Amino acid sequence: MTDAADALLLSLEVEAAAARNAELSDTVEALQAEVLRLRHANAALSTESPSAPWRPQGSLPRTPEAPSVAAAAGVRCAAPTDAADAREMFLILDDLLFEVADMRSRTAPEDGVDLAPRTFSAVTTATAHAARCLAEARRLKEVLIVKQHSAAAHVAELRRALSEQIEASERQSAASALECTTLQRRCDELQRRCDALVVRQGEAVLDRVIHATPR
């Protein structure tokens, strides 16, 4: 019973290690995809040029020296919107960077990770922050690959130990069966001897009775 329980525990540990390995790989792939999506979105936002202001048909084009009031107002309105979008993207990337760094710190506590929040500025742009997120995700991937190889080696060792334990249990069961058969044969032989002894003792008693009876 104990051998069967140990074998079941080893088998469950093997399955659990394989499940954790698959879950970590899926998490890293999802994080990398999110970082790349945010980088592409930020690049598209940065390269997008403002559209030309609308002019009625037949009107003369305005010279660069005298821009219209409406065009100037449109530029002033578009600039805060772009800045707000860039700031919002930066905050999302900062949250993503924190989550990835936190995962790496939990996966590899021995590695130092800076979890301090960043402040949006001209230096720390969304593109630079996306690059930091991608770099952190790649470091997390490296850690997980090492963990994956270690887990694979551990699983292989567990499987080897489980196989050896099963073989030992099978050998022990075979030896126990053989011993049981041998003991059964000895028991049968002793029973036959006992029966024969009882018969002989009965015959001896009967002979004594016969000889003791007066004729």
Phi, psi and omega per residue, in radians:
M1 nan -0.728 3.133
T2 -1.143 -0.717 3.123
D3 -1.099 -0.722 3.125
A4 -1.129 -0.696 3.112
A5 -1.146 -0.729 3.106
D6 -1.095 -0.728 3.128
A7 -1.111 -0.695 3.108
L8 -1.140 -0.719 3.114
L9 -1.099 -0.737 3.113
L10 -1.109 -0.731 3.125
S11 -1.109 -0.727 3.101
L12 -1.132 -0.660 3.123
E13 -1.155 -0.650 3.083
V14 -1.095 -0.814 3.139
E15 -1.117 -0.691 -3.141
A16 -1.144 -0.719 3.117
A17 -1.105 -0.720 3.117
A18 -1.131 -0.685 3.129
A19 -1.154 -0.740 3.111
R20 -1.097 -0.696 -3.137
N21 -1.084 -0.794 3.137
A22 -1.140 -0.685 3.139
E23 -1.143 -0.726 3.120
L24 -1.137 -0.702 3.128
S25 -1.106 -0.748 3.118
D26 -1.107 -0.673 3.139
T27 -1.114 -0.774 3.139
V28 -1.105 -0.766 3.136
E29 -1.089 -0.701 3.120
A30 -1.144 -0.704 3.122
L31 -1.148 -0.740 3.118
Q32 -1.109 -0.710 3.117
A33 -1.109 -0.692 3.130
E34 -1.159 -0.716 3.122
V35 -1.113 -0.787 3.134
L36 -1.110 -0.672 3.115
R37 -1.102 -0.752 3.130
L38 -1.164 -0.654 3.095
R39 -1.113 -0.762 3.132
H40 -1.123 -0.704 3.131
A41 -1.121 -0.706 3.133
N42 -1.190 -0.675 3.118
A43 -1.129 -0.698 3.113
A44 -1.152 -0.649 3.115
L45 -1.171 -0.642 -3.101
S46 -1.270 -0.606 -3.066
T47 -1.554 -0.151 -3.110
E48 -1.254 2.230 -3.128
S49 -1.708 2.539 3.130
P50 -1.159 2.482 -3.121
S51 -1.308 2.718 -3.128
A52 -1.228 2.497 -3.134
P53 -1.136 2.617 -3.108
W54 -1.353 2.451 3.119
R55 -2.231 2.458 3.066
P56 -1.115 2.696 3.128
Q57 -1.189 2.410 3.124
G58 1.575 -0.190 -3.141
S59 -1.440 2.655 -3.133
L60 -1.362 2.497 3.095
P61 -1.148 2.504 -3.119
R62 -1.426 2.540 3.135
T63 -1.399 2.699 3.117
P64 -1.067 -0.437 -3.097
E65 -1.285 -0.363 -3.068
A66 -2.287 1.280 3.116
P67 -1.204 2.618 -3.139
S68 -1.250 2.783 3.115
V69 -1.169 -0.649 -3.128
A70 -1.136 -0.725 3.136
A71 -1.113 -0.747 3.124
A72 -1.090 -0.690 3.119
A73 -1.159 -0.643 3.121
G74 -1.119 -0.703 3.109
V75 -1.108 -0.736 -3.138
R76 -1.142 -0.568 3.132
C77 -1.327 -0.633 -3.094
A78 -1.250 -0.612 -3.087
A79 -1.086 -0.829 3.102
P80 -1.092 -0.595 3.126
T81 -1.130 -0.810 3.108
D82 -1.084 -0.715 3.132
A83 -1.124 -0.693 3.119
A84 -1.148 -0.720 3.104
D85 -1.098 -0.750 3.132
A86 -1.111 -0.707 3.126
R87 -1.152 -0.727 3.122
E88 -1.108 -0.732 3.097
M89 -1.103 -0.687 3.118
F90 -1.083 -0.743 -3.130
L91 -1.145 -0.684 3.093
I92 -1.115 -0.766 3.113
L93 -1.117 -0.620 3.124
D94 -1.156 -0.698 3.068
D95 -1.121 -0.736 3.123
L96 -1.112 -0.723 3.108
L97 -1.070 -0.723 3.124
F98 -1.097 -0.772 -3.115
E99 -1.114 -0.760 3.141
V100 -1.140 -0.777 3.130
A101 -1.123 -0.656 3.112
D102 -1.136 -0.707 3.088
M103 -1.084 -0.728 -3.141
R104 -1.162 -0.655 3.130
S105 -1.163 -0.575 3.102
R106 -1.340 -0.592 -3.133
T107 -1.321 -0.698 3.132
A108 -2.251 1.438 -3.101
P109 -1.082 -0.381 -3.108
E110 -1.295 -0.316 3.120
D111 -1.511 2.324 3.112
G112 -1.317 2.300 -3.122
V113 -2.273 2.298 3.110
D114 -1.542 1.913 -3.118
L115 -1.790 0.212 -3.128
A116 -1.246 2.446 3.126
P117 -1.207 2.634 3.125
R118 -1.769 2.764 3.113
T119 -1.917 2.333 -3.120
F120 -1.229 2.289 3.112
S121 -2.715 -3.132 3.132
A122 -1.152 -0.501 -3.133
V123 -1.340 -0.819 -3.121
T124 -1.593 1.324 -3.134
T125 -1.353 2.950 3.133
A126 -1.110 -0.648 3.121
T127 -1.111 -0.772 3.114
A128 -1.123 -0.654 3.134
H129 -1.202 -0.647 3.073
A130 -1.091 -0.681 3.088
A131 -1.110 -0.679 3.090
R132 -1.114 -0.718 3.112
C133 -1.095 -0.759 3.135
L134 -1.120 -0.733 3.116
A135 -1.108 -0.715 3.130
E136 -1.166 -0.681 3.098
A137 -1.115 -0.664 3.111
R138 -1.182 -0.654 3.071
R139 -1.126 -0.697 3.083
L140 -1.099 -0.686 3.113
K141 -1.088 -0.733 3.108
E142 -1.063 -0.749 3.119
V143 -1.092 -0.747 -3.117
L144 -1.188 -0.577 3.088
I145 -1.125 -0.750 3.087
V146 -1.078 -0.775 3.104
K147 -1.087 -0.656 -3.133
Q148 -1.120 -0.789 3.111
H149 -1.108 -0.713 3.113
S150 -1.119 -0.739 3.125
A151 -1.147 -0.669 3.113
A152 -1.107 -0.732 3.098
A153 -1.128 -0.689 3.132
H154 -1.149 -0.719 3.114
V155 -1.112 -0.741 3.109
A156 -1.072 -0.712 3.114
E157 -1.150 -0.701 3.102
L158 -1.126 -0.712 3.107
R159 -1.124 -0.706 3.113
R160 -1.108 -0.788 3.129
A161 -1.118 -0.681 3.114
L162 -1.127 -0.738 3.114
S163 -1.093 -0.765 3.116
E164 -1.109 -0.687 -3.135
Q165 -1.179 -0.678 3.098
I166 -1.116 -0.769 3.112
E167 -1.079 -0.728 3.118
A168 -1.120 -0.688 3.110
S169 -1.135 -0.694 3.110
E170 -1.142 -0.725 3.104
R171 -1.118 -0.720 3.131
Q172 -1.133 -0.677 3.110
S173 -1.135 -0.727 3.114
A174 -1.124 -0.729 3.118
A175 -1.133 -0.682 3.117
S176 -1.143 -0.710 3.108
A177 -1.108 -0.732 3.114
L178 -1.117 -0.743 3.123
E179 -1.119 -0.675 3.111
C180 -1.114 -0.728 3.107
T181 -1.102 -0.751 3.127
T182 -1.092 -0.773 3.126
L183 -1.129 -0.637 3.113
Q184 -1.138 -0.704 3.098
R185 -1.119 -0.750 3.115
R186 -1.103 -0.688 3.113
C187 -1.107 -0.747 3.107
D188 -1.102 -0.718 3.130
E189 -1.121 -0.757 3.103
L190 -1.121 -0.636 3.109
Q191 -1.137 -0.712 3.101
R192 -1.115 -0.724 3.116
R193 -1.120 -0.713 3.127
C194 -1.103 -0.740 3.126
D195 -1.121 -0.728 3.126
A196 -1.129 -0.685 3.124
L197 -1.131 -0.705 3.104
V198 -1.095 -0.729 3.124
V199 -1.103 -0.780 -3.134
R200 -1.128 -0.723 3.107
Q201 -1.098 -0.671 3.102
G202 -1.126 -0.715 3.115
E203 -1.147 -0.686 3.130
A204 -1.128 -0.730 3.108
V205 -1.107 -0.718 3.128
L206 -1.120 -0.698 3.111
D207 -1.111 -0.724 3.138
R208 -1.135 -0.656 3.110
V209 -1.142 -0.719 -3.134
I210 -1.137 -0.764 -3.122
H211 -1.241 -0.489 -3.132
A212 -1.402 -0.274 -3.124
T213 -1.310 2.185 3.136
P214 -1.190 2.501 3.131
R215 -1.657 nan nan
